Amino acid sequence: MPLNKKLLILLLALTPALALAAKPVKITPGPKKVDEATGETFRQYIVSCSNGIKVPIESWTTRKKWCLENGISMDDCWKKQIKAAKKACKGGKPKNVPEKPPA
């Protein structure tokens, strides 16, 4: 089989898998919270993903730092909300999140 046909078959095989990757559909603001260690305020947001899971993310430093909800560690953070939301849908662990988070 020629190389072009092999590449075409591989591409066609991978296309559905790429299309099914979970993506953020809706980002809903949740409650404001205070970090007990530093006293810094942050806000939690709930990301609804296309695969039906809901994953929390947090905004820090006046919405300049967007992080996966991870409690103490601030390792998984980005400058843009959408990047954090995409990462949350791809690898975030689903949580038991209420349908309507408290304001």
GUZAZA-515021 format. One line per field, with one value per residue (C-alpha): residue number from 1; x, y, z. Coordinates in steps of 0.5 Angstrom, whole numbers. Example, Ala and Ser with C-alpha at 12.3 -4.5 7.8 and 13.67 -1.06 7.14 Angstrom:
! residues 2
nr	[1_2]
xx	[25_27]
yy	[-9_-2]
zz	[16_14]
! end
This chain:
! residues 103
nr	[1_2_3_4_5_6_7_8_9_10_11_12_13_14_15_16_17_18_19_20_21_22_23_24_25_26_27_28_29_30_31_32_33_34_35_36_37_38_39_40_41_42_43_44_45_46_47_48_49_50_51_52_53_54_55_56_57_58_59_60_61_62_63_64_65_66_67_68_69_70_71_72_73_74_75_76_77_78_79_80_81_82_83_84_85_86_87_88_89_90_91_92_93_94_95_96_97_98_99_100_101_102_103]
xx	[0_3_5_-1_-6_-3_-3_-10_-13_-9_-12_-19_-18_-16_-21_-27_-23_-20_-27_-30_-25_-29_-29_-32_-39_-41_-37_-41_-39_-39_-38_-32_-28_-22_-15_-14_-7_-6_-12_-13_-20_-21_-27_-29_-32_-36_-34_-39_-36_-39_-38_-43_-38_-37_-31_-29_-23_-21_-19_-14_-10_-16_-18_-11_-9_-14_-12_-15_-18_-13_-13_-6_-2_-2_2_-4_-5_-6_-7_-13_-20_-21_-14_-16_-23_-20_-15_-20_-25_-19_-16_-20_-23_-31_-33_-40_-42_-49_-53_-54_-47_-49_-47]
yy	[0_7_12_17_12_9_17_18_11_14_21_18_13_19_24_21_21_28_30_27_30_34_41_47_48_53_57_59_63_60_62_67_64_66_62_61_61_67_71_72_72_68_65_59_57_51_48_44_40_37_30_32_32_39_41_47_52_58_65_68_75_79_74_74_67_61_54_48_47_43_46_48_47_53_49_48_55_59_66_65_62_58_55_53_50_46_43_42_38_34_32_35_30_30_33_33_40_42_44_51_53_58_66]
zz	[0_-2_4_2_3_10_12_10_13_20_19_18_24_29_27_31_37_36_35_41_46_52_51_55_54_60_65_71_77_83_91_93_98_102_103_110_109_106_107_99_96_90_86_84_77_75_68_64_59_53_56_61_67_71_74_78_77_81_79_83_83_81_75_72_74_73_76_77_83_87_94_96_90_85_80_75_73_66_65_61_63_57_57_65_62_57_61_66_61_58_65_71_75_76_83_86_84_86_80_82_86_92_90]
! end
